[in-house]
Amino acid sequence: MAVRQRRQRRGPGGGRALLAALLLLLLCVWCRAAAERLRYAIPEELGRGSLVGPLARDLGLSADELPARKLQVASAGKKQLKYFTVNEENGNLYVNERLDREEMCGESATCSVSFEVLVHNPLNIFHVEVAIEDVNDNSPAFRKAVLRLEIGEWTFPGARFPLETARDADVGSNSQLTYQLSSNPSFSLALKESPDGSTQPELVLDRALDREKQNSFDLVLMAVDGGDIARSGTVQVLINVTDANDNPPVFSKSLYEARVSENLPAGSLVLQVQATDADAGTNGQVSYSFGNVPDAISAMFAVDRETGEVRTAGALDFEEKSKYIFGLEAGDGGGLVSHCKVQIDIIDENDNAPVITILSLSSPVPEDSPVGTVVALLNVNDPDSGENGEVSCSLSGEAPLSIVASSGGSYKVVTSGALDREQASEQRVTVVARDRGRPALRSSRELVLEVSDVNDNAPVFEEAAYSAYVAENNAAGALVLRVQARDADAGANGRVSYWLAGGSAGAAGAAPLVSVEARSGALYAQRSLDYEQCREFTVAVRAQDGGSPARSSTATVRVFVLDRNDNAPRVLWPAAAGEGPGGAAAAAPFEVVPRSAEAGYLVAKVVAVDADAGRNAWLSYELVQASEPALFRVGLHSGEVRTARAVGERDAAKQRLVAVVKDHGQPALSATATLHVVLAESLQEALPELSERPAGAEAAAAAAAELQFYLVLALALLSALLVLSVALAVLARLRRAGPPAVLRCLGAQRFSLAGAAFPADFCEGTLPYSYNLCVPPPARALPEAAWPPPPPPVPILSAEELLGGDSCDKPSMNSTAVTGEPLAEPDASQVSKA
């Protein structure tokens, strides 16, 4: 209740404030409407290029803005476009072709041309109306060159005879006519005001006529308009004085009116005029015809000469002309004429659908246009009148667009939501216009609005992180991986280029390992990769589009280097012999094994590593060479060298073992390890054995052993050749002397003077050689021959004494000798040689 009272108390003040606000709002609307509608007035008949007005200045545009604002003329009708043009440099409005008001607007009292002017960036529309002012460029004209009248001589003075009116195509004061009649004492001119405001000239008889004195009169009727520079037209009036026909036809009405609907078929009755004549005979017969009317009237209507019926001769169209006013004449057989006016009003029917004209279409429109951006300007016009010409517009479609009514039958199509080219590259909407007629008519027009791309999407990789696997020792330039990013934008905004944006090179340092091709996104190895130096690394690849400003995204590529068996095992222990200081050979490592070692005794452990990984680094050990192969064994996987049996006294004090270390790669790579073992109970005992061997000269010892082998082989071959040569020489001599002594030695009486013996001096040879002496029995055929005395006995020594002797002295003669029987044939004896 308190609230209501408070409102009542504030009612008068609140009402005044509301009224003021409404007035201010109406003032703003009126100012805006005035600002959006410009009016100019020009006279007709201006030549091409004549200035109409400073359009750009009146719209508030400066000369610097004109190139960007793109001022142009637009209209719903094509004929309006040909009348005017806008100069692009100064923005002035000029006449494009000669303007004839009578041709453009006919008999209309006012004549104007309306059109729209478009201004872009931002898009706006202004309505311009140019009034075409009439110029007195048309003279009054009569339909007939000669007017013929017949007046009876009995006619009383003061009688009036209507004359034909002149017609002037101009309007306003330029079409207001006055009439003048040539001077004559029998006739004068009177002007009668018609209901439509026009002046009807009438011929007045001033005095009685006498046919016998003058049977005809020749007068001139002149019509003069009201222009500043008056124009005139004349017609000859011939008057024939007759004996009878003293009554002219008389119309029942001075003005006949009718209302008919448009689109009547040709020949439809519009109205009927009627005139009567009191005379009899031919003087009372009335005929009807058009007065001085334009050709358009005679083409649209027809008058029956006998009945006075006015019928349609053409199609009536309210939109072309809504009212027709013309004059009819009724004449009798005697030549008397009377006039009347006919006014026909055309009733509009809803026979025209709204016409949609696209004045401007901003296509394509950027997808980032804000809400409310004008994308199209339309003009919807319905030529019908009243409710038949009232139009409402709407949009049909799913596009984020709306239509807003403007002044003068114009409409703006504006964005009502965000546009996204990636979802819809074009927007289709249908403009539907309906009038309020019964039945209502509608028309539609489809708008196709292309959405231009804006760089609002960054490239997107197919994967946020990539993994690539590359075997080491690859060729430089080998393909590692191909990354791909897609950009939903179009054109340059969607053209993606790839760059390296950084990353980790792992163990490879700062040297670039990969490069990326800018267009395809292919990553190539810059050089051969080494698993042992770099097992994995990461690079960041940036995808950047060609927009302005450019957008980019980054993906991580992790490259794993796969191992290959490119590294042989490396033996850490025992270390290989190398060069010592001064270029001398360094001593090879050795192990001391006591002779009391049992089977399984750990001698040493071969330690080896392989820089590869996986199976390529799995190592196995194998003993491939040993002085005593059965004495040692090596663990297959541990590399431990152990005794395979107990060490014996007969085993050499120095042992050399060669073990091979193999990996499991394909193909397998290997390395060898040489281990020297000394069988001794202590290090002091092993030192003499080690001193006999040049320090660290295993390779030299092997070479010397090989050289000694070849020397012994050569000496053996030479000895064999020597023995063969001696044997051949002995055989040759024996053959010359007789039967071989060898055969005689095989007889029953063969005997040896001495047993097997060696030469007394054998120190000069490398190996001992001995020959046996065989003596045959004395020949019976030569009794006189005497066998020489036997030589002194040769000492017989054992092989051990020969090999173990330290001096080169000849053996003592006291040694045991083997004697035999005296030789029967001393000349056939042979002495052994060493």
Number of C-alpha atoms within 10 A of each C-alpha: 6 7 8 9 10 10 12 12 11 11 12 11 11 13 11 11 12 12 12 12 12 12 12 12 12 12 12 12 12 12 12 11 15 13 14 17 19 19 14 15 14 18 15 19 16 17 13 14 14 15 17 19 20 16 21 21 13 13 16 10 16 13 13 10 13 18 13 11 17 14 24 17 21 24 21 21 13 9 11 15 17 13 15 24 20 22 15 15 11 17 24 18 21 20 20 18 16 15 19 18 24 19 9 14 14 15 16 13 11 14 17 16 19 18 18 24 21 20 21 17 10 11 18 17 25 22 22 18 15 19 18 23 19 22 19 22 17 19 21 24 20 23 15 14 11 15 18 16 20 21 26 21 20 16 20 14 14 14 15 17 21 20 20 23 25 29 21 24 18 24 22 17 13 24 22 19 23 18 21 16 20 14 11 11 8 13 21 17 20 17 17 12 10 13 10 10 9 15 18 19 24 19 19 18 20 17 14 16 21 16 16 8 7 11 16 17 14 13 18 15 23 20 24 22 26 17 20 10 10 15 19 18 17 20 21 18 21 16 17 18 21 21 14 15 25 19 20 25 26 19 19 12 14 16 19 19 15 14 13 16 15 20 16 16 13 15 14 14 16 18 19 16 23 19 23 17 23 14 18 11 12 12 21 20 19 26 20 24 18 19 22 18 17 13 8 9 15 16 12 15 21 21 21 14 16 13 14 21 16 22 19 20 19 19 15 22 17 20 16 8 14 15 13 15 15 17 19 24 24 29 25 24 20 23 19 24 24 21 26 22 19 19 17 17 17 20 16 21 19 21 20 20 22 26 19 21 17 18 20 21 17 16 15 15 19 16 20 16 17 14 14 15 18 25 20 21 24 23 24 21 22 22 19 20 16 12 13 24 22 17 21 15 20 15 19 15 12 10 18 15 23 18 19 13 15 15 13 15 15 22 21 23 22 19 20 15 15 14 24 18 22 18 8 13 16 19 17 16 19 16 19 17 22 22 24 16 21 11 10 15 19 18 16 18 15 13 17 14 19 18 22 19 23 20 22 18 20 22 24 19 19 12 13 11 14 18 13 14 13 19 16 20 16 17 14 14 14 15 17 20 19 14 20 19 23 16 22 18 21 18 13 14 24 22 19 25 20 24 17 18 13 13 14 16 18 14 14 16 11 9 9 14 21 21 19 23 14 15 13 14 21 17 23 19 20 18 16 15 24 19 22 17 13 17 17 20 17 19 21 18 24 23 29 24 27 17 21 10 10 14 19 19 16 20 22 18 21 18 20 18 22 18 23 20 21 20 20 20 26 18 20 12 15 20 15 17 17 14 12 11 8 6 8 12 16 15 16 17 15 18 17 19 22 17 17 14 19 15 15 14 19 17 21 19 16 24 18 20 16 21 16 20 16 11 14 24 21 16 22 19 26 18 21 13 13 18 16 13 14 10 17 23 25 24 15 14 12 13 22 18 24 20 20 17 15 15 20 13 10 6 13 13 16 18 19 16 19 15 21 20 26 23 24 16 21 11 11 15 19 20 15 21 21 24 24 18 21 23 24 20 14 13 15 9 13 20 12 10 14 15 9 8 12 12 14 19 17 18 10 11 13 11 12 12 12 11 12 12 11 12 12 12 12 12 12 12 11 12 12 11 12 12 11 12 12 11 12 12 12 13 15 12 12 15 12 10 11 8 10 16 18 14 10 15 17 12 11 9 13 19 20 20 19 22 18 17 20 22 18 16 13 17 16 8 9 9 8 15 12 12 13 14 17 22 27 24 20 20 14 10 7 10 10 8 14 13 15 13 9 14 10 10 18 22 21 20 16 10 11 8 9 14 10 9 11 9 8 11 11 12 14 11 12 9 12 12 18 15 16 14 13 18 24 22 19 19 13 18 16 12 11 14 11 13
